[in-house]
Amino acid sequence: QVQLVESGGGLVQAGGSLRRSCVASGIIFSRTGMGWYRQAPGKQRDLVASISSGGDTTYAGSVQGRFTISRDNAKNTVYLQMSSLKPEDTAVYYCCVVFGPNTFRGWGQGTRVTVSS
C-alpha cells in the first residue's frame, strides 16, 4: 500500500520561500521517480517538478529557476524548495509517483500553498 505523507506549505508573502517534504512508503523509493504537482481552483493538474531515480530533474517552465526538487533515498523523502513565490503559485500541492512523461499519481492528502501579494 503506497503512502505519501506530506508536510510543509502554508501562507507566505510574494517573494518568500517554502519547503515541502514528502515521506514515501510502500514503494522501492530508490528506484521510483517522484514529483510534485499542483492544482489551482478551476484548473487542471500541473506537474511542476519531477526527479528520476537517478536524480535527473525536470521542471515546468512556470517554476524553472525558482523551485528545486531533491530526494534523500536514505530517508525515503522527496523535497520541494519553493523560492521567489508568486501569487499565481497559489494552489494545492501534492506529492506523487512519476511513472513516465506527464504520467503521475498522487496518494498524499495535498497541502494548500497560498501566496499573498
C-alpha positions as CSV (number, residue, x, y, z in Angstrom):
1,Q,0.0,0.0,0.0
2,V,1.5,3.2,-1.1
3,Q,1.5,6.1,1.3
4,L,2.9,9.6,0.7
5,V,2.9,11.8,3.8
6,E,3.4,15.4,3.1
7,S,4.4,18.3,5.3
8,G,5.2,22.0,4.9
9,G,3.3,24.6,3.0
10,G,1.0,27.3,4.2
11,L,0.7,31.0,3.7
12,V,3.6,33.2,2.5
13,Q,4.0,36.6,1.0
14,A,5.1,37.1,-2.6
15,G,8.8,36.8,-2.9
16,G,9.0,34.4,0.0
17,S,10.0,30.8,0.3
18,L,8.5,27.5,1.5
19,R,9.8,23.9,1.7
20,R,7.7,20.9,1.2
21,S,8.6,17.4,2.3
22,C,7.1,14.0,1.4
23,V,7.9,10.7,3.1
24,A,7.0,7.7,1.0
25,S,6.3,4.1,2.0
26,G,5.0,1.0,0.2
27,I,7.4,1.6,-2.8
28,I,11.0,0.9,-3.5
29,F,11.8,4.5,-3.2
30,S,15.3,4.5,-4.6
31,R,14.0,3.0,-7.8
32,T,11.0,5.3,-8.2
33,G,10.6,8.6,-10.0
34,M,8.9,11.2,-7.7
35,G,7.4,14.6,-8.3
36,W,5.1,17.4,-7.1
37,Y,2.1,18.6,-8.9
38,R,-0.4,21.3,-8.1
39,Q,-4.0,22.1,-8.8
40,A,-5.5,25.6,-8.6
41,P,-9.3,26.1,-8.4
42,G,-10.8,25.5,-11.8
43,K,-7.6,24.5,-13.4
44,Q,-6.1,21.1,-14.4
45,R,-3.4,19.4,-12.6
46,D,0.1,20.6,-13.4
47,L,3.2,18.6,-12.8
48,V,5.7,21.3,-11.6
49,A,8.8,19.2,-10.8
50,S,10.0,15.6,-11.0
51,I,13.1,13.7,-10.1
52,S,14.1,10.4,-11.5
53,S,15.5,7.5,-9.5
54,G,18.9,8.6,-10.8
55,G,18.4,12.2,-9.7
56,D,17.6,13.8,-13.0
57,T,15.2,16.7,-12.6
58,T,12.6,18.3,-14.7
59,Y,10.6,21.5,-14.1
60,A,7.6,23.2,-15.6
61,G,8.5,26.4,-17.3
62,S,6.4,28.4,-14.9
63,V,8.7,27.4,-11.9
64,Q,12.0,26.9,-13.6
65,G,14.7,28.7,-11.7
66,R,12.5,29.2,-8.7
67,F,11.7,25.7,-7.5
68,T,14.1,22.9,-6.6
69,I,13.2,19.3,-6.2
70,S,15.6,16.9,-4.4
71,R,15.5,13.5,-2.8
72,D,17.1,11.6,0.1
73,N,16.9,7.9,-0.6
74,A,18.1,7.0,2.9
75,K,15.0,8.8,4.3
76,N,12.5,7.8,1.6
77,T,11.9,11.5,1.3
78,V,11.4,14.0,-1.6
79,Y,11.6,17.7,-1.1
80,L,10.4,20.8,-3.0
81,Q,12.1,24.1,-2.2
82,M,9.9,26.9,-3.5
83,S,11.5,30.4,-3.7
84,S,10.6,33.7,-5.2
85,L,6.9,32.7,-4.8
86,K,4.3,34.5,-6.8
87,P,0.5,34.8,-6.2
88,E,0.0,32.6,-9.3
89,D,1.8,29.8,-7.4
90,T,-1.2,29.6,-5.1
91,A,-2.6,26.0,-5.3
92,V,-2.9,22.7,-3.5
93,Y,0.3,20.9,-3.9
94,Y,0.6,17.1,-4.0
95,C,3.5,14.7,-3.8
96,C,3.3,12.0,-6.4
97,V,4.9,9.0,-8.0
98,V,6.0,9.7,-11.6
99,F,5.7,6.7,-14.0
100,G,6.7,8.4,-17.2
101,P,6.4,11.7,-19.1
102,N,3.4,13.5,-17.7
103,T,2.2,10.3,-16.1
104,F,1.9,10.5,-12.4
105,R,-0.3,9.6,-9.4
106,G,-0.6,11.1,-6.0
107,W,-1.5,9.3,-2.8
108,G,-1.0,12.2,-0.5
109,Q,-3.5,14.5,1.1
110,G,-2.2,17.6,-0.6
111,T,-1.4,20.9,1.2
112,R,-2.6,24.3,0.2
113,V,0.1,26.9,-0.5
114,T,-1.2,30.5,-0.6
115,V,0.9,33.3,-1.8
116,S,-0.3,36.8,-0.9
117,S,0.6,39.8,-3.0
